[in-house]
Amino acid sequence: MKEIEWFETYETGFEEIDHDHRNIFDIANGTMRALARGDRDECLRLAGDFVIALETHFPREEAFLREIGYPHVAKHAAHHQGLLRQANRFADLCGRPGQGALPAEPFEKLVSVMLADFRGGDLDFRTFLMEKGLDKAMVEDRFGSVWL
């Protein structure tokens, strides 16, 4: 299983959101290493960290999107819920001892969907801001801190 690489194209331009995304990447890569080693305990620990990172990040991002008037918040939030369900299922699979090999394939699929979210959904709001003529400084001036 190949680790994922952070690219500048994943950046939204909002440091706090990008920090969360990088943290999620780091946990995902650690999970992939644990899966490759067959380390069930580490896999289970990191799967839990992954779920917590998503549970923390998604509400913050969605609150920010609502605050700036992003019109597709509900759709984005529904997508987040799907990702969270997949992450919880993966964590459950990691916690089942005696089930043979660790669930690498479900995690690969989860990471693939997550990357699609970073490439598409999370960058759509940046386009939305640009179309409204707002940059980071203007958003922060109008709405205060983007760290909601």
Contacts in CASP RR format, 6 or more apart in sequence:
PFRMAT RR
TARGET T0000
AUTHOR 0000-0000-0000
METHOD contacts of the structure
MODEL  1
MKEIEWFETYETGFEEIDHDHRNIFDIANGTMRALARGDRDECLRLAGDF
VIALETHFPREEAFLREIGYPHVAKHAAHHQGLLRQANRFADLCGRPGQG
ALPAEPFEKLVSVMLADFRGGDLDFRTFLMEKGLDKAMVEDRFGSVWL
1 32 0 8 1.000
1 35 0 8 1.000
1 36 0 8 1.000
1 104 0 8 1.000
1 107 0 8 1.000
1 108 0 8 1.000
2 32 0 8 1.000
3 29 0 8 1.000
3 30 0 8 1.000
3 32 0 8 1.000
3 33 0 8 1.000
4 25 0 8 1.000
4 28 0 8 1.000
4 29 0 8 1.000
4 32 0 8 1.000
4 111 0 8 1.000
4 115 0 8 1.000
6 21 0 8 1.000
6 22 0 8 1.000
6 25 0 8 1.000
9 119 0 8 1.000
9 123 0 8 1.000
10 18 0 8 1.000
10 21 0 8 1.000
10 118 0 8 1.000
10 119 0 8 1.000
10 122 0 8 1.000
10 123 0 8 1.000
11 18 0 8 1.000
12 18 0 8 1.000
12 21 0 8 1.000
12 122 0 8 1.000
12 123 0 8 1.000
12 125 0 8 1.000
12 126 0 8 1.000
13 126 0 8 1.000
13 136 0 8 1.000
14 64 0 8 1.000
14 136 0 8 1.000
14 139 0 8 1.000
14 146 0 8 1.000
16 60 0 8 1.000
16 146 0 8 1.000
16 147 0 8 1.000
17 57 0 8 1.000
17 60 0 8 1.000
17 61 0 8 1.000
17 64 0 8 1.000
17 122 0 8 1.000
17 146 0 8 1.000
20 53 0 8 1.000
20 56 0 8 1.000
20 57 0 8 1.000
20 60 0 8 1.000
20 61 0 8 1.000
21 57 0 8 1.000
21 118 0 8 1.000
21 122 0 8 1.000
23 53 0 8 1.000
23 57 0 8 1.000
24 50 0 8 1.000
24 53 0 8 1.000
24 54 0 8 1.000
24 57 0 8 1.000
24 114 0 8 1.000
27 46 0 8 1.000
27 49 0 8 1.000
27 50 0 8 1.000
27 53 0 8 1.000
28 50 0 8 1.000
28 111 0 8 1.000
28 114 0 8 1.000
30 46 0 8 1.000
31 43 0 8 1.000
31 46 0 8 1.000
31 47 0 8 1.000
31 50 0 8 1.000
31 107 0 8 1.000
32 107 0 8 1.000
32 111 0 8 1.000
34 42 0 8 1.000
34 43 0 8 1.000
34 46 0 8 1.000
34 102 0 8 1.000
35 43 0 8 1.000
35 102 0 8 1.000
35 103 0 8 1.000
35 104 0 8 1.000
35 107 0 8 1.000
36 104 0 8 1.000
38 101 0 8 1.000
38 102 0 8 1.000
40 94 0 8 1.000
40 95 0 8 1.000
40 97 0 8 1.000
40 102 0 8 1.000
43 94 0 8 1.000
43 102 0 8 1.000
44 91 0 8 1.000
44 94 0 8 1.000
44 95 0 8 1.000
47 87 0 8 1.000
47 90 0 8 1.000
47 91 0 8 1.000
47 94 0 8 1.000
47 95 0 8 1.000
48 91 0 8 1.000
50 87 0 8 1.000
50 90 0 8 1.000
50 91 0 8 1.000
51 84 0 8 1.000
51 87 0 8 1.000
51 88 0 8 1.000
51 91 0 8 1.000
54 80 0 8 1.000
54 83 0 8 1.000
54 84 0 8 1.000
54 87 0 8 1.000
55 84 0 8 1.000
58 77 0 8 1.000
58 80 0 8 1.000
58 83 0 8 1.000
58 84 0 8 1.000
60 147 0 8 1.000
60 148 0 8 1.000
61 76 0 8 1.000
61 80 0 8 1.000
61 122 0 8 1.000
62 73 0 8 1.000
62 76 0 8 1.000
62 77 0 8 1.000
62 80 0 8 1.000
63 148 0 8 1.000
64 146 0 8 1.000
64 148 0 8 1.000
65 72 0 8 1.000
65 73 0 8 1.000
65 76 0 8 1.000
65 125 0 8 1.000
66 73 0 8 1.000
67 143 0 8 1.000
67 148 0 8 1.000
68 125 0 8 1.000
68 128 0 8 1.000
68 129 0 8 1.000
68 134 0 8 1.000
68 139 0 8 1.000
68 143 0 8 1.000
70 76 0 8 1.000
70 125 0 8 1.000
70 128 0 8 1.000
71 128 0 8 1.000
72 124 0 8 1.000
76 121 0 8 1.000
76 124 0 8 1.000
76 125 0 8 1.000
79 117 0 8 1.000
79 121 0 8 1.000
80 117 0 8 1.000
83 110 0 8 1.000
83 113 0 8 1.000
83 114 0 8 1.000
83 117 0 8 1.000
86 106 0 8 1.000
86 109 0 8 1.000
86 110 0 8 1.000
86 113 0 8 1.000
87 110 0 8 1.000
89 106 0 8 1.000
90 103 0 8 1.000
90 106 0 8 1.000
90 107 0 8 1.000
90 110 0 8 1.000
93 99 0 8 1.000
93 102 0 8 1.000
93 103 0 8 1.000
93 106 0 8 1.000
94 102 0 8 1.000
94 103 0 8 1.000
129 135 0 8 1.000
129 139 0 8 1.000
134 142 0 8 1.000
136 146 0 8 1.000
139 146 0 8 1.000
140 146 0 8 1.000
END
